[in-house]
Amino acid sequence: MPEAQSERAKRGNEIFERVVRPEVDVQENARKFVVIDVETEDYEIDSNARAAFDRLIERCPEARGRMWLRRVGSRFGYHFGGPQRTGKGR
């Protein structure tokens, strides 16, 4: 991952933990997408990633190019393949 993306990921995840997580009901919003402007800390939550991106850009057009995406209840926005592993061996 290029350095700029790595820093954006680090900042986005830090904002998620500090700002977003305390404000969301993890059960109610599980698996919804969170799009975060890593500069202003504004965010949008939606079950549709595109809708969340569009709403954030509509409110903050300058956020384009500095957003981070992840899901509530996951460290990732998307994953490919089978079920995510829990880290408990094979």
C-alpha positions in Angstrom: 0.0 0.0 0.0 1.5 3.4 -1.0 2.5 5.6 2.0 -0.3 8.1 1.5 -2.9 5.4 1.5 -1.3 3.7 4.5 -1.5 7.0 6.4 -5.1 7.6 5.3 -6.0 4.1 6.5 -4.2 4.7 9.9 -6.0 8.0 10.3 -9.4 6.7 9.1 -9.2 3.8 11.6 -8.2 6.0 14.4 -11.1 8.4 13.7 -13.5 5.4 13.5 -12.5 4.2 16.9 -12.5 7.6 18.6 -15.4 9.4 16.9 -17.6 6.9 15.0 -17.7 3.8 17.2 -19.0 5.6 20.3 -21.9 7.1 18.2 -23.1 3.9 16.5 -25.1 1.0 17.7 -22.9 -1.9 16.5 -25.8 -4.4 16.5 -28.1 -2.1 14.6 -25.5 -0.9 12.1 -23.5 -4.1 11.8 -22.1 -4.5 8.3 -23.1 -1.0 7.2 -20.4 1.1 5.5 -18.8 4.1 7.1 -17.1 6.7 4.9 -14.8 9.1 6.8 -13.2 12.3 5.7 -9.8 11.9 7.3 -9.2 15.6 7.4 -12.4 17.0 8.9 -13.6 13.7 10.7 -17.0 14.1 9.1 -18.6 10.7 8.2 -21.6 9.0 6.7 -23.1 5.6 7.4 -25.2 3.5 5.0 -25.8 -0.1 3.9 -24.8 1.1 0.4 -21.2 2.3 0.2 -21.9 4.4 -2.9 -24.8 6.2 -1.1 -22.5 7.0 1.9 -19.7 8.3 -0.4 -22.2 10.4 -2.4 -23.8 12.0 0.7 -20.4 12.9 2.2 -19.2 14.4 -1.1 -22.5 16.3 -1.4 -22.0 17.8 2.1 -18.2 18.3 1.7 -17.1 18.3 -1.9 -13.5 18.9 -0.8 -13.5 15.5 0.8 -12.9 13.8 -2.5 -9.5 12.0 -2.4 -9.2 12.0 1.4 -11.9 9.5 2.4 -11.6 6.2 4.2 -14.1 3.3 4.0 -14.8 0.5 6.4 -17.7 -1.5 7.8 -19.2 -1.3 11.3 -18.1 -4.5 13.1 -15.1 -5.1 10.8 -11.6 -3.7 10.2 -12.3 -3.8 6.4 -14.7 -2.3 3.9 -14.7 -5.4 1.7 -13.1 -8.8 1.7 -13.0 -11.5 -1.1 -13.4 -15.2 -0.7 -14.9 -17.2 2.0 -15.9 -16.2 5.5 -13.4 -14.0 7.4 -11.2 -15.9 9.8 -11.2 -15.1 13.5 -7.5 -15.8 13.9 -8.0 -19.1 15.7 -5.8 -21.4 13.6 -6.9 -23.4 10.6 
